[in-house]
Amino acid sequence: ILYAPTWRDDQYYKPGKYKFDLCLDLDLMKEKLSDEYIVLLRLHYFIADHIDVSKYDGFAFNLSKYDDIADLYLISDILITDYSSVFFDFANLKRPILFYTYDLEKYRDTLKGFYLDIEKEAPGPLLMTSEEVVNAILHIDEIKEEFSEIYDEFYRRFCSWHDGKATEKVFKKVFLDVNP
């Protein structure tokens, strides 16, 4: 499971040095999920905090400094994010996405807002507590089924151009003025 939250520009030590409160309960996740899963943490590069996961040896790994998040997508069966754009990239894999949105109202109304109606168009459930996250993981097949139509629409809208022919399409459009 890859947990890749976004940064919040209202949590900082000083300008340019952002902090992050890990609100996801790793103790609960380890208790309920460690027989089947491990958790990879990939915090935003703006975040200055080093999240110590040493007590979760063998279950949780802080890979925030890992160079290429795409590698982490490929080895992950489930993505947990909040409002980070990582879900657009991960959706290409057609794997489940869970949205841990414990601060949804604050983020939506005060901090940044969204480019899409996340409450209607997110290709996965909006979960407010760690317990809901764990329950969703334990019932991931039901979540996949419940969100299959929304996910398919999201994929069609945002991922359908990813067919391995991007350069050809751009060339035809830009240089030949032909719609690919």
Secondary structure, DSSP 8 states (H G I E B T S, - for coil): -EE-----TT-EEETTEE-----S-HHHHHHHHTTT--EEE---TTB------GGGTTTEEE-TT-S-HHHHHHT-S-EEESS-THHHHHGGGT--EEEE-TTHHHIIIII---SS-HHHH-SS-EE-SHHHHHHHHHTHHHHHHHTHHHHHHHHHHHTTT-SS-HHHHHHHHHHS----
